Each structure stands twice: as structure tokens, then as C-alpha cells.
């Protein structure tokens, strides 16, 4: 593994690029953001919003996909209060929603918006989650699909062309600059950067695993013909305003947003991914696949913003990352309908063994709790 000389991102991170100075694209993107004329970008955004605003007020002006997290609250406030639009907010309801997640979603509605909460068939959802875990290493697979498909489906059905997403993840977390600076989120973006999108695998292929096509409707992106007929397009708000999660977090707290009352396993913060319980297992599988987890994401962001040093970030990562999440493990195993022994076998299946210590026989070395140890690398 090679690590960025400025933050803590490794070259195992999908889509990450390094320049000749050993600086990753997440850091160079951050530098690029400092050169942008954000007043001009905001003017561009205003023109886009006016173009799509409902001319006679008989329809919503746009759709905002929301989870109830800090970004959702900020997006909704900016579009409604700063730009004066009437958005329809859309939530794909996860089955493992936390109490604070529920509370924050209800608080978001109090900004004065209509909200559609879509709850997928829980039996199919859990079946897809089990498939995601065993075949893709991602128990939250149905949620990761649904948050992108349901808002677009509703945009088609309600004839609302504009969808406003939050941060541009390629820009904030280190995609290629030509992708990172693109303001558009569409089918192509999802297929290239949205992970194991169902359209990418092939819905008909899912019938081989016992799924019925009729059960997969929530997870299918509308056809090109449907999208073209309505003119649906999606933009990142973070491509038009200077996205700063720390300033935004403090602001949405004044609107009633609440942080977690406990640290998330695998990291050291209380402010991100607090709306679902099982995201900690997604983060753990990321650690197994790529050798880094959520604490690396968070500390790298803080390093870029000058809030902590690289050395301080390393200490936070070493303290927080790489342990099997235990707090909700029992509930996770019950939802997945597997034993802890089966869980460990699935973990081994998706572990990149080149990144972790092994014994003389080539087997992963584990402590009494089943935790493995990452090999120490230079600059790590």
C-alpha cells in the first residue's frame, strides 16, 4: 500500500489518483476548490433553479433525496430558504433506522416541506441484503441502490425534472478531476461510481438467485425513454457552493439537528452515518477489502481542512479502525440469518489477504475476537 503524503488515503481506495508529489486526488481536489469563484458558481446554480422552477406553482420545483443526516438538512434549508424553492423531499427508508435518525428526519420536515418516505417490501429488502453480504460484501446493498433509484422514479412519476443531491463524492473524496468537477449525477454516474448498481449486475441475472423481477421494481433505474420524456437531471449542490461539512454541521445544529450520543464503532465522531445501525459493518468490510475504514475518511477530511495534523490523524485511525463491530453484532446476525461463525467466513471471503498479517501457513492471523492485523507500511 502507498499512502498520500498529505492525508491518510491509500492507493487501494477505488478511483483515487496520485500526482508526482505523492499527493492524492482528494487533496488536489481540495486545493482546486480554493481556486474556484464560488460566487459565480452560486449564480450558475440560481439560473439552473429558475429554469426548473414550476412556472405556475402547480408542481414541486425539485426533488431533494434525504436520509435525515446533516447533509440532508443543509440541502433542504439552502434550497428552500436561500433560493425560495418548494422542494419535495424523498426518503428511501432503511430497515435499520436509528432513533436519532428518525428524530432528525422529523426535524427536517419542520423546515416546511412535503416528504415521501418509501418503504420497500421488507422481505425482499432483507433477501437482497443477504445477497449483498454473501456475494458483494455489502449488507446495505438494497439501501445503497434505493437511495439513488427511488428519487429518480418519483421524479418521473411526479414529472419533476430536477433532483438536487448533496456533496459531490468524487470531488470530496478523490475521484478523477474530470469526474470530480462534473455537476451531474445521472445513470452513467451511478453505473460508474455507484458501486454494485442493480442495472450493472443485470436484473434478469438476479432471477438465478431466486428473485422475481416484479420484486425488484424499487431498485431499478427508470428507462432512458422515461427520463428523456420528463427531462430528469440530477445536480450536486456541492458543485455550486463551497461545501464545508464542519461549518454546515454547526449550522444545522441551530436548526435542531442532533448528533449521536455515542461514538460510532470504527471511527471517532458522532456526526456521520448516524441514521442507520448497520453502516458500521459496511465500514468494516471496506477495511477488509481495501485496508482502510471510516476513521481514515474522517481524519483525512480533517487533515485537509487543517483541523488536525497527519500525525494526529494516524493516532485516531490506529485507535478506532480495524475491529469487528460488536455493539449491534447480535442484531446484525439475526437480520442476516447467519451465525457468528458464518459471519467470520464471509469476512474471510472478502478480505484482501495481501494487506494483512498471515502465519507461516499463509493463514490470516487473528486474535481471540477474530480481529486481523493490517501489515505496517511506509508512511502509514
Secondary structure, DSSP 8 states (H G I E B T S, - for coil): --B-SSS--BTTSTT--B-TTS-BHHHHHHHHHTTS-HHHHHHHHHHHHHHHS-SSSSS-SEEEE--SSHHHHHHHHIIIIIS---EEEEEE--TTB-HHHHHHHHHHHTTT-EEEEE---HHHHHHHHHHIIIIIS-TTHHHHHHHHHHHHHHHHHTT--EEEE-S-HHHHHT--HHHHT--B--HHHHHHHSSS-HHHH-GGGGGGGT--GGGGGGG----HHHHHHHT-EEEEGGGTS---HHHHHHHHHTTT----SS--TTSS-SSSS-SBSTHHHHHHHHHHHHS--HHHHHHHHHHHTTSS-HHHHHHHHHHHSSS---TTHHHHHHHHT--HHHHHHHHHHH--GGGB-B-TTS-B-B-TTS-B-B---TT-
